[in-house]
Amino acid sequence: MIKEILKELDTKHVKLVAVSKTKPIAQILELYQVGQRVFGENKVQELVEKAELMPKDIDWHMIGHLQKNKVKFIAPFVSLIHSVDSFELIAEIDKYAAKNNRIIDCLLQFYIAQEDTKFGLSLQEGLELLSSKQYMQLENIRIVGVMGMATFTDNKTQVKAEFNHLKHIFDELKSTYFKNEDSFKEISMGMSDDYKIAVEAGSTMVRIGSLLFGKRF
Ligand SMILES: *Cc1c(COP(=O)(O)O)cnc(C)c1O
């Protein structure tokens, strides 16, 4: 399964974040052994525990909602935070990145779904954040792209429209704030059920869990 998915993504230059939340170390190691090095978790405690137990050459991504008071636990090692949705959060990440003497890569999470359970910024909020003086003073974070989640629905037309919307937001931010920054290049969208649609819409990074590891209970 993983080999087919990887091949498919590879030909399109899309990166795979293997979402290992709730799954045991033994099962994650199986994927590691066939070469996968990027894993995503959505809870800080689980992320920290797994990072301690797993090989050190893994890139750990935080993909779930992140509370400010938990940033310090992942700041020493996290390789990408997908879920930045406020200035307060990114300022906290900057603070702990500095304490750990590093620069932490982040994605701005945008709200693209028609559900009110999903976190994220509106385009307007994103623009305000990026043009604020306080943001420009941060030196230990680097925004490398955007992230979003489509509505949980079978309606493919709707999902496609939502992913197109995120691509549009990315293009808008790129041309306004990151024109000369090659590092601003990631569009994290697409999960087990909708990654093909996401890739068609321009995803550069898909977050796939159940398709790789089996259903979560
Ligand atoms: C769980 C999760 C995924 C993966 O979901 P699957 O449907 O299992 O592929 C992707 N992104 C986020 C933010 C998640 O929490």
The ligand as an SDF file (V2000), in Angstrom:
LIG
                    3D

 15 15  0  0  0  0  0  0  0  0999 V2000
   -5.8720   12.5620   11.5800 C   0  0  0  0  0  0  0  0  0  0  0  0
   -5.4470   13.6640   10.6910 C   0  0  0  0  0  0  0  0  0  0  0  0
   -5.0880   13.4240    9.3550 C   0  0  0  0  0  0  0  0  0  0  0  0
   -5.1240   12.0640    8.6980 C   0  0  0  0  0  0  0  0  0  0  0  0
   -6.4220   11.5740    8.6000 O   0  0  0  0  0  0  0  0  0  0  0  0
   -6.7390   10.2250    7.7850 P   0  0  0  0  0  0  0  0  0  0  0  0
   -8.1450   10.4020    7.3530 O   0  0  0  0  0  0  0  0  0  0  0  0
   -6.5530    9.1040    8.7460 O   0  0  0  0  0  0  0  0  0  0  0  0
   -5.8130   10.1420    6.6520 O   0  0  0  0  0  0  0  0  0  0  0  0
   -4.6770   14.4990    8.5950 C   0  0  0  0  0  0  0  0  0  0  0  0
   -4.6090   15.7530    9.0920 N   0  0  0  0  0  0  0  0  0  0  0  0
   -4.9430   16.0260   10.3750 C   0  0  0  0  0  0  0  0  0  0  0  0
   -4.8590   17.4200   10.8650 C   0  0  0  0  0  0  0  0  0  0  0  0
   -5.3780   15.0020   11.2070 C   0  0  0  0  0  0  0  0  0  0  0  0
   -5.7140   15.2790   12.4820 O   0  0  0  0  0  0  0  0  0  0  0  0
  1  2  1  0
  2  3  1  0
  2 14  2  0
  3  4  1  0
  3 10  2  0
  4  5  1  0
  5  6  1  0
  6  7  2  0
  6  8  1  0
  6  9  1  0
 10 11  1  0
 11 12  2  0
 12 13  1  0
 12 14  1  0
 14 15  1  0
M  END
$$$$
